[in-house]
Amino acid sequence: MESAATAVLCPGCDTQLGPDLLVCPACHRLVHQDRLKELAAVAQAAERSGDLTAELTAWREARELLPAGSRQFELISEKMTRLRERIDAGEHLRPAAPAGAGGGGGRKAGALGALSLLVWKFKFAAFLVLGKLKLLMAGLASLPTLLSMFVWLQVDWQNFGWHLALGVMICIYVHEMGHVAAISRYGMKASAPMFIPGFGALVRLSTRPADPVENARIGLAGPMWGFGAAVIAWLAGLAFSQPLLVAVGGVSAWINLFNLVPVWQLDGARGFAALSRAQRLGVVAACALTRLFSTEKMSVMIAVCALFQLFLEKPPERGAARPFAEFVFLILALSALCQATDAASVLTQR
């Protein structure tokens, strides 16, 4: 009786529908047709206002309500890909350019236009930095995150000392917030970072990425942010003659390099899934290149696992250019930072 009372009926033919059906088996009507119309209206309103993330969020929800392989599903997938490319290009962050920045009108007008453009670019850069700082502070507002950080610090405190443990923990936090930033940018929700003693940290997504490219961009965002944190710690240690900060930068660089190993749930596996066979061989070549200037052996593990993946799974015929560029950059830059840590430690002790 209870199941009958709560049964969902097709609005078109009154056929009883299962909870996971997206199309009525009797009349072939879309089960969520009304909701799809609402989401289309929301996406169109977001498009008119220039809110790319809100538009992508609406289309993402609509895509989940359509049967995979249908024409509507494919059209929305293509639209989501174009929106993601525009977001990756930074269009969602750019304020409107000043009116005097693009036209002629004489020497005076040209000078004013150049000055306006310079001010606009400075405002854009400041907005970008402040946005990242705001996101980092917002993550610390989560009580579970703070408690997990405290437990993680207690464990590593005993192994490495609290100064080094605290510095590395902050860098890992920045790494995880890089994932959160990418997830939010693509209109998805993620949990605040949770630290696991002896393991590291993780964030949980509310929904699956739309395709391997999106998953790769989210996965590699963590090491990209983590690299930035490691460089800042390393440079600060060098500038103020603090070997501890240099060590924090080196350890953090090694952790991010380890995350690029393309196995299991590591970030490297997510990034690797979007690469073609030629690009995967390019990653192996980048690992080989690091042997010319670095004694760090983690790149060897990345190369071995990358070659293994060539035989384990079939790569996409057309790889994604940006994840490939980020992957190669991270391998080279993180390996160089690991190698430079020893030399920098000597300099800071003089």
C-alpha beads as a LAMMPS data file, in Angstrom:
LAMMPS data file: protein, C-alpha beads

350 atoms
349 bonds

1 atom types
1 bond types

-500.0 500.0 xlo xhi
-500.0 500.0 ylo yhi
-500.0 500.0 zlo zhi

Masses

1 110.0

Atoms # bond

1 1 1 0.000 0.000 0.000
2 1 1 2.757 2.406 0.904
3 1 1 4.677 1.754 -2.314
4 1 1 1.552 2.267 -4.394
5 1 1 0.829 5.550 -2.644
6 1 1 4.299 6.859 -3.362
7 1 1 4.605 5.497 -6.919
8 1 1 5.617 7.972 -9.625
9 1 1 3.316 8.072 -12.653
10 1 1 4.196 9.303 -16.111
11 1 1 2.364 12.621 -16.738
12 1 1 1.768 11.580 -20.339
13 1 1 0.244 8.104 -19.990
14 1 1 -0.017 7.382 -16.220
15 1 1 2.387 4.455 -16.470
16 1 1 4.018 3.609 -13.156
17 1 1 7.697 4.497 -13.344
18 1 1 10.705 3.077 -11.552
19 1 1 12.846 5.429 -9.439
20 1 1 15.797 5.423 -11.882
21 1 1 13.949 5.677 -15.186
22 1 1 14.640 8.716 -17.336
23 1 1 12.273 7.817 -20.198
24 1 1 8.770 6.372 -19.932
25 1 1 8.849 2.843 -21.421
26 1 1 5.271 3.200 -22.685
27 1 1 5.024 6.637 -24.317
28 1 1 8.787 7.461 -24.453
29 1 1 8.251 10.792 -22.738
30 1 1 11.151 12.233 -20.766
31 1 1 10.371 11.620 -17.107
32 1 1 11.921 14.928 -15.994
33 1 1 10.694 16.985 -18.898
34 1 1 9.308 19.807 -16.740
35 1 1 12.502 20.054 -14.687
36 1 1 14.551 20.090 -17.875
37 1 1 12.583 23.108 -19.117
38 1 1 13.235 24.896 -15.822
39 1 1 16.962 24.155 -16.022
40 1 1 17.116 25.350 -19.626
41 1 1 15.530 28.645 -18.535
42 1 1 18.041 28.972 -15.682
43 1 1 20.940 28.299 -18.073
44 1 1 19.663 30.866 -20.572
45 1 1 19.308 33.484 -17.831
46 1 1 22.858 32.751 -16.665
47 1 1 24.086 33.064 -20.246
48 1 1 22.494 36.490 -20.603
49 1 1 24.117 37.662 -17.359
50 1 1 27.510 36.229 -18.310
51 1 1 27.652 33.807 -15.354
52 1 1 29.454 30.891 -17.004
53 1 1 29.693 28.777 -13.847
54 1 1 25.956 29.075 -13.129
55 1 1 25.185 28.218 -16.749
56 1 1 27.452 25.164 -16.590
57 1 1 25.854 24.095 -13.296
58 1 1 22.367 24.186 -14.802
59 1 1 23.376 22.234 -17.903
60 1 1 25.226 19.703 -15.745
61 1 1 22.068 18.957 -13.751
62 1 1 20.042 18.751 -16.960
63 1 1 22.507 16.281 -18.430
64 1 1 22.025 13.966 -15.449
65 1 1 18.292 13.810 -16.231
66 1 1 18.769 12.674 -19.818
67 1 1 19.503 9.153 -21.095
68 1 1 23.135 8.731 -22.110
69 1 1 23.582 8.593 -25.868
70 1 1 20.433 10.577 -26.658
71 1 1 20.621 13.580 -28.966
72 1 1 19.805 15.991 -26.136
73 1 1 22.495 14.410 -23.972
74 1 1 25.111 14.878 -26.697
75 1 1 24.081 18.485 -27.408
76 1 1 24.319 19.428 -23.738
77 1 1 27.674 17.629 -23.449
78 1 1 29.020 19.716 -26.338
79 1 1 27.668 22.890 -24.746
80 1 1 29.312 21.946 -21.429
81 1 1 32.639 21.387 -23.190
82 1 1 32.505 24.867 -24.761
83 1 1 31.608 26.433 -21.429
84 1 1 34.445 24.624 -19.675
85 1 1 36.900 25.866 -22.303
86 1 1 35.699 29.432 -21.773
87 1 1 36.028 29.038 -18.012
88 1 1 39.529 27.600 -18.405
89 1 1 40.380 30.658 -20.474
90 1 1 39.356 32.838 -17.531
91 1 1 36.324 34.457 -19.133
92 1 1 34.292 33.989 -15.950
93 1 1 36.783 36.164 -14.029
94 1 1 37.381 38.991 -16.439
95 1 1 35.654 42.282 -15.640
96 1 1 34.406 44.387 -18.514
97 1 1 37.291 46.171 -20.227
98 1 1 37.331 49.968 -19.853
99 1 1 35.707 51.873 -22.687
100 1 1 38.845 53.863 -23.485
101 1 1 41.108 50.820 -23.688
102 1 1 40.543 49.876 -27.281
103 1 1 39.990 52.927 -29.466
104 1 1 42.024 55.647 -31.122
105 1 1 41.128 59.328 -30.988
106 1 1 44.518 60.960 -30.878
107 1 1 47.620 60.804 -28.735
108 1 1 45.843 61.878 -25.543
109 1 1 43.068 59.370 -25.977
110 1 1 45.637 56.663 -26.712
111 1 1 47.561 57.455 -23.512
112 1 1 44.384 57.431 -21.450
113 1 1 43.354 54.172 -23.067
114 1 1 46.716 52.570 -22.273
115 1 1 46.517 53.780 -18.672
116 1 1 42.959 52.482 -18.335
117 1 1 44.002 49.124 -19.738
118 1 1 46.909 48.922 -17.286
119 1 1 44.609 49.699 -14.349
120 1 1 42.102 47.127 -15.618
121 1 1 44.764 44.427 -15.838
122 1 1 45.968 45.248 -12.312
123 1 1 42.412 45.023 -10.996
124 1 1 41.964 41.674 -12.719
125 1 1 45.187 40.288 -11.199
126 1 1 44.238 41.610 -7.757
127 1 1 40.754 40.135 -8.068
128 1 1 42.254 36.766 -9.023
129 1 1 44.667 36.700 -6.056
130 1 1 42.047 37.872 -3.563
131 1 1 39.644 35.237 -4.851
132 1 1 42.174 32.481 -4.189
133 1 1 42.955 33.833 -0.714
134 1 1 39.245 34.024 0.074
135 1 1 38.791 30.402 -0.973
136 1 1 41.713 29.281 1.203
137 1 1 40.257 31.052 4.234
138 1 1 36.776 29.670 3.548
139 1 1 38.083 26.117 3.760
140 1 1 39.301 26.753 7.298
141 1 1 35.763 27.616 8.379
142 1 1 34.901 23.911 8.343
143 1 1 35.085 22.383 11.823
144 1 1 35.659 18.799 10.527
145 1 1 38.586 20.102 8.459
146 1 1 40.149 21.821 11.466
147 1 1 39.688 18.755 13.665
148 1 1 41.190 16.428 11.041
149 1 1 44.122 18.830 10.619
150 1 1 44.697 18.773 14.380
151 1 1 44.715 14.955 14.472
152 1 1 46.995 14.781 11.417
153 1 1 49.386 17.273 13.022
154 1 1 49.496 15.286 16.256
155 1 1 50.642 12.153 14.409
156 1 1 53.235 13.824 12.159
157 1 1 54.412 16.042 15.000
158 1 1 55.901 12.991 16.699
159 1 1 57.654 11.826 13.513
160 1 1 59.021 15.063 12.072
161 1 1 58.686 17.782 14.703
162 1 1 55.866 20.274 14.782
163 1 1 57.551 22.998 12.667
164 1 1 58.078 20.777 9.637
165 1 1 54.767 18.955 10.137
166 1 1 52.857 22.259 10.292
167 1 1 54.514 23.628 7.154
168 1 1 53.873 20.468 5.147
169 1 1 50.275 20.315 6.397
170 1 1 49.643 23.868 5.161
171 1 1 51.056 22.980 1.741
172 1 1 48.875 19.860 1.565
173 1 1 45.865 21.991 2.495
174 1 1 46.653 24.367 -0.390
175 1 1 46.940 21.335 -2.690
176 1 1 43.478 20.105 -1.701
177 1 1 41.959 23.559 -2.052
178 1 1 43.259 23.566 -5.616
179 1 1 40.911 20.641 -6.257
180 1 1 38.078 22.530 -4.537
181 1 1 38.714 25.613 -6.672
182 1 1 38.514 23.604 -9.904
183 1 1 35.418 21.730 -8.750
184 1 1 33.657 24.988 -7.846
185 1 1 34.759 26.613 -11.098
186 1 1 32.986 23.872 -13.040
187 1 1 29.757 24.300 -11.106
188 1 1 30.053 21.281 -8.819
189 1 1 30.125 21.023 -5.068
190 1 1 32.893 19.492 -3.000
191 1 1 33.448 18.773 0.658
192 1 1 36.046 20.699 2.618
193 1 1 39.430 18.913 2.815
194 1 1 39.680 16.064 5.292
195 1 1 43.103 15.027 6.603
196 1 1 43.871 11.356 7.182
197 1 1 46.919 10.670 9.392
198 1 1 49.578 8.666 7.572
199 1 1 47.854 9.166 4.220
200 1 1 47.366 12.841 3.411
201 1 1 44.071 14.541 2.665
202 1 1 41.117 14.326 0.288
203 1 1 37.986 16.103 -0.890
204 1 1 34.749 14.469 -2.007
205 1 1 32.733 15.510 -5.057
206 1 1 28.951 15.730 -5.035
207 1 1 28.763 14.458 -8.623
208 1 1 31.005 12.814 -11.174
209 1 1 32.920 14.937 -13.710
210 1 1 31.312 15.052 -17.140
211 1 1 34.268 13.597 -19.047
212 1 1 37.952 12.610 -18.675
213 1 1 39.142 16.118 -19.589
214 1 1 37.132 17.708 -16.801
215 1 1 38.324 15.025 -14.401
216 1 1 41.931 15.645 -15.472
217 1 1 41.642 19.407 -14.944
218 1 1 40.245 18.846 -11.460
219 1 1 42.892 16.243 -10.634
220 1 1 45.877 18.300 -11.808
221 1 1 44.627 21.479 -10.115
222 1 1 45.795 20.045 -6.788
223 1 1 49.463 19.591 -7.789
224 1 1 49.417 22.969 -9.552
225 1 1 48.324 24.743 -6.371
226 1 1 50.619 22.507 -4.330
227 1 1 53.562 23.481 -6.531
228 1 1 52.779 27.137 -5.885
229 1 1 52.740 26.572 -2.127
230 1 1 56.021 24.628 -2.270
231 1 1 57.728 27.382 -4.293
232 1 1 56.575 30.075 -1.855
233 1 1 57.915 28.095 1.125
234 1 1 61.178 27.358 -0.701
235 1 1 61.769 30.971 -1.756
236 1 1 60.891 32.263 1.719
237 1 1 63.411 29.886 3.245
238 1 1 66.072 31.040 0.801
239 1 1 65.293 34.734 1.290
240 1 1 65.294 34.602 5.108
241 1 1 67.965 31.907 5.512
242 1 1 65.523 29.448 7.061
243 1 1 66.507 25.842 6.246
244 1 1 63.224 24.620 7.735
245 1 1 61.162 26.494 5.133
246 1 1 63.430 25.184 2.384
247 1 1 62.780 21.671 3.719
248 1 1 59.026 22.323 3.750
249 1 1 59.201 23.361 0.094
250 1 1 61.229 20.295 -0.821
251 1 1 59.017 17.811 1.034
252 1 1 55.882 19.396 -0.410
253 1 1 57.355 19.245 -3.919
254 1 1 58.089 15.538 -3.435
255 1 1 54.526 14.870 -2.188
256 1 1 53.045 16.600 -5.234
257 1 1 55.419 14.709 -7.532
258 1 1 54.335 11.447 -5.931
259 1 1 50.709 12.404 -6.623
260 1 1 51.507 12.441 -10.348
261 1 1 52.122 8.689 -10.431
262 1 1 49.302 7.473 -12.766
263 1 1 47.898 4.707 -10.583
264 1 1 44.920 4.110 -8.276
265 1 1 43.155 7.300 -7.110
266 1 1 46.199 9.564 -7.359
267 1 1 45.934 12.828 -9.271
268 1 1 48.259 11.475 -11.957
269 1 1 45.784 8.732 -12.849
270 1 1 43.027 11.302 -13.347
271 1 1 45.247 13.492 -15.499
272 1 1 46.608 10.534 -17.475
273 1 1 43.147 9.328 -18.493
274 1 1 42.701 12.382 -20.759
275 1 1 45.978 11.879 -22.655
276 1 1 46.443 10.195 -26.030
277 1 1 49.102 7.551 -26.658
278 1 1 51.506 10.139 -28.097
279 1 1 50.948 12.441 -25.117
280 1 1 51.545 9.584 -22.679
281 1 1 54.833 8.876 -24.409
282 1 1 55.537 12.602 -24.064
283 1 1 55.075 12.265 -20.301
284 1 1 57.578 9.393 -20.307
285 1 1 59.993 11.577 -22.282
286 1 1 59.585 14.381 -19.736
287 1 1 60.421 11.921 -16.953
288 1 1 63.531 10.848 -18.861
289 1 1 64.507 14.497 -19.297
290 1 1 64.460 15.057 -15.548
291 1 1 67.267 12.506 -15.195
292 1 1 69.573 15.018 -16.906
293 1 1 69.311 17.536 -14.074
294 1 1 67.756 15.720 -11.102
295 1 1 68.651 12.739 -8.972
296 1 1 65.063 12.465 -7.736
297 1 1 63.868 8.953 -8.605
298 1 1 60.125 9.584 -8.349
299 1 1 60.076 10.513 -12.031
300 1 1 61.283 6.967 -12.763
301 1 1 58.228 5.552 -10.987
302 1 1 55.973 7.904 -12.958
303 1 1 57.578 6.746 -16.220
304 1 1 57.297 3.048 -15.349
305 1 1 53.632 3.353 -14.388
306 1 1 52.953 5.458 -17.484
307 1 1 54.419 2.771 -19.743
308 1 1 52.426 0.126 -17.903
309 1 1 49.221 2.108 -18.485
310 1 1 49.892 2.074 -22.244
311 1 1 49.281 -1.676 -22.222
312 1 1 46.651 -1.756 -19.488
313 1 1 44.062 0.492 -21.122
314 1 1 43.317 2.032 -24.492
315 1 1 44.012 5.784 -24.441
316 1 1 41.708 8.266 -26.183
317 1 1 42.557 8.908 -29.826
318 1 1 42.537 12.653 -29.305
319 1 1 44.169 13.818 -26.103
320 1 1 43.605 17.067 -24.249
321 1 1 46.317 19.675 -24.774
322 1 1 46.044 21.550 -21.492
323 1 1 46.236 18.556 -19.120
324 1 1 49.222 17.304 -21.129
325 1 1 51.001 20.659 -20.816
326 1 1 50.273 20.810 -17.082
327 1 1 51.435 17.214 -16.561
328 1 1 54.776 17.821 -18.302
329 1 1 55.282 21.156 -16.562
330 1 1 54.636 19.652 -13.136
331 1 1 57.039 16.749 -13.695
332 1 1 59.848 19.075 -14.761
333 1 1 59.177 21.843 -12.226
334 1 1 58.623 19.613 -9.197
335 1 1 61.676 17.484 -10.020
336 1 1 63.771 20.643 -10.339
337 1 1 62.483 21.931 -7.001
338 1 1 63.285 18.636 -5.292
339 1 1 66.794 18.753 -6.759
340 1 1 67.279 22.406 -5.777
341 1 1 66.286 21.797 -2.171
342 1 1 69.645 20.286 -1.186
343 1 1 71.623 23.107 -2.768
344 1 1 69.355 25.717 -1.209
345 1 1 69.760 24.121 2.214
346 1 1 73.513 24.602 1.948
347 1 1 73.097 28.255 0.995
348 1 1 70.722 29.017 3.870
349 1 1 73.154 27.576 6.381
350 1 1 76.040 29.822 5.354

Bonds

1 1 1 2
2 1 2 3
3 1 3 4
4 1 4 5
5 1 5 6
6 1 6 7
7 1 7 8
8 1 8 9
9 1 9 10
10 1 10 11
11 1 11 12
12 1 12 13
13 1 13 14
14 1 14 15
15 1 15 16
16 1 16 17
17 1 17 18
18 1 18 19
19 1 19 20
20 1 20 21
21 1 21 22
22 1 22 23
23 1 23 24
24 1 24 25
25 1 25 26
26 1 26 27
27 1 27 28
28 1 28 29
29 1 29 30
30 1 30 31
31 1 31 32
32 1 32 33
33 1 33 34
34 1 34 35
35 1 35 36
36 1 36 37
37 1 37 38
38 1 38 39
39 1 39 40
40 1 40 41
41 1 41 42
42 1 42 43
43 1 43 44
44 1 44 45
45 1 45 46
46 1 46 47
47 1 47 48
48 1 48 49
49 1 49 50
50 1 50 51
51 1 51 52
52 1 52 53
53 1 53 54
54 1 54 55
55 1 55 56
56 1 56 57
57 1 57 58
58 1 58 59
59 1 59 60
60 1 60 61
61 1 61 62
62 1 62 63
63 1 63 64
64 1 64 65
65 1 65 66
66 1 66 67
67 1 67 68
68 1 68 69
69 1 69 70
70 1 70 71
71 1 71 72
72 1 72 73
73 1 73 74
74 1 74 75
75 1 75 76
76 1 76 77
77 1 77 78
78 1 78 79
79 1 79 80
80 1 80 81
81 1 81 82
82 1 82 83
83 1 83 84
84 1 84 85
85 1 85 86
86 1 86 87
87 1 87 88
88 1 88 89
89 1 89 90
90 1 90 91
91 1 91 92
92 1 92 93
93 1 93 94
94 1 94 95
95 1 95 96
96 1 96 97
97 1 97 98
98 1 98 99
99 1 99 100
100 1 100 101
101 1 101 102
102 1 102 103
103 1 103 104
104 1 104 105
105 1 105 106
106 1 106 107
107 1 107 108
108 1 108 109
109 1 109 110
110 1 110 111
111 1 111 112
112 1 112 113
113 1 113 114
114 1 114 115
115 1 115 116
116 1 116 117
117 1 117 118
118 1 118 119
119 1 119 120
120 1 120 121
121 1 121 122
122 1 122 123
123 1 123 124
124 1 124 125
125 1 125 126
126 1 126 127
127 1 127 128
128 1 128 129
129 1 129 130
130 1 130 131
131 1 131 132
132 1 132 133
133 1 133 134
134 1 134 135
135 1 135 136
136 1 136 137
137 1 137 138
138 1 138 139
139 1 139 140
140 1 140 141
141 1 141 142
142 1 142 143
143 1 143 144
144 1 144 145
145 1 145 146
146 1 146 147
147 1 147 148
148 1 148 149
149 1 149 150
150 1 150 151
151 1 151 152
152 1 152 153
153 1 153 154
154 1 154 155
155 1 155 156
156 1 156 157
157 1 157 158
158 1 158 159
159 1 159 160
160 1 160 161
161 1 161 162
162 1 162 163
163 1 163 164
164 1 164 165
165 1 165 166
166 1 166 167
167 1 167 168
168 1 168 169
169 1 169 170
170 1 170 171
171 1 171 172
172 1 172 173
173 1 173 174
174 1 174 175
175 1 175 176
176 1 176 177
177 1 177 178
178 1 178 179
179 1 179 180
180 1 180 181
181 1 181 182
182 1 182 183
183 1 183 184
184 1 184 185
185 1 185 186
186 1 186 187
187 1 187 188
188 1 188 189
189 1 189 190
190 1 190 191
191 1 191 192
192 1 192 193
193 1 193 194
194 1 194 195
195 1 195 196
196 1 196 197
197 1 197 198
198 1 198 199
199 1 199 200
200 1 200 201
201 1 201 202
202 1 202 203
203 1 203 204
204 1 204 205
205 1 205 206
206 1 206 207
207 1 207 208
208 1 208 209
209 1 209 210
210 1 210 211
211 1 211 212
212 1 212 213
213 1 213 214
214 1 214 215
215 1 215 216
216 1 216 217
217 1 217 218
218 1 218 219
219 1 219 220
220 1 220 221
221 1 221 222
222 1 222 223
223 1 223 224
224 1 224 225
225 1 225 226
226 1 226 227
227 1 227 228
228 1 228 229
229 1 229 230
230 1 230 231
231 1 231 232
232 1 232 233
233 1 233 234
234 1 234 235
235 1 235 236
236 1 236 237
237 1 237 238
238 1 238 239
239 1 239 240
240 1 240 241
241 1 241 242
242 1 242 243
243 1 243 244
244 1 244 245
245 1 245 246
246 1 246 247
247 1 247 248
248 1 248 249
249 1 249 250
250 1 250 251
251 1 251 252
252 1 252 253
253 1 253 254
254 1 254 255
255 1 255 256
256 1 256 257
257 1 257 258
258 1 258 259
259 1 259 260
260 1 260 261
261 1 261 262
262 1 262 263
263 1 263 264
264 1 264 265
265 1 265 266
266 1 266 267
267 1 267 268
268 1 268 269
269 1 269 270
270 1 270 271
271 1 271 272
272 1 272 273
273 1 273 274
274 1 274 275
275 1 275 276
276 1 276 277
277 1 277 278
278 1 278 279
279 1 279 280
280 1 280 281
281 1 281 282
282 1 282 283
283 1 283 284
284 1 284 285
285 1 285 286
286 1 286 287
287 1 287 288
288 1 288 289
289 1 289 290
290 1 290 291
291 1 291 292
292 1 292 293
293 1 293 294
294 1 294 295
295 1 295 296
296 1 296 297
297 1 297 298
298 1 298 299
299 1 299 300
300 1 300 301
301 1 301 302
302 1 302 303
303 1 303 304
304 1 304 305
305 1 305 306
306 1 306 307
307 1 307 308
308 1 308 309
309 1 309 310
310 1 310 311
311 1 311 312
312 1 312 313
313 1 313 314
314 1 314 315
315 1 315 316
316 1 316 317
317 1 317 318
318 1 318 319
319 1 319 320
320 1 320 321
321 1 321 322
322 1 322 323
323 1 323 324
324 1 324 325
325 1 325 326
326 1 326 327
327 1 327 328
328 1 328 329
329 1 329 330
330 1 330 331
331 1 331 332
332 1 332 333
333 1 333 334
334 1 334 335
335 1 335 336
336 1 336 337
337 1 337 338
338 1 338 339
339 1 339 340
340 1 340 341
341 1 341 342
342 1 342 343
343 1 343 344
344 1 344 345
345 1 345 346
346 1 346 347
347 1 347 348
348 1 348 349
349 1 349 350
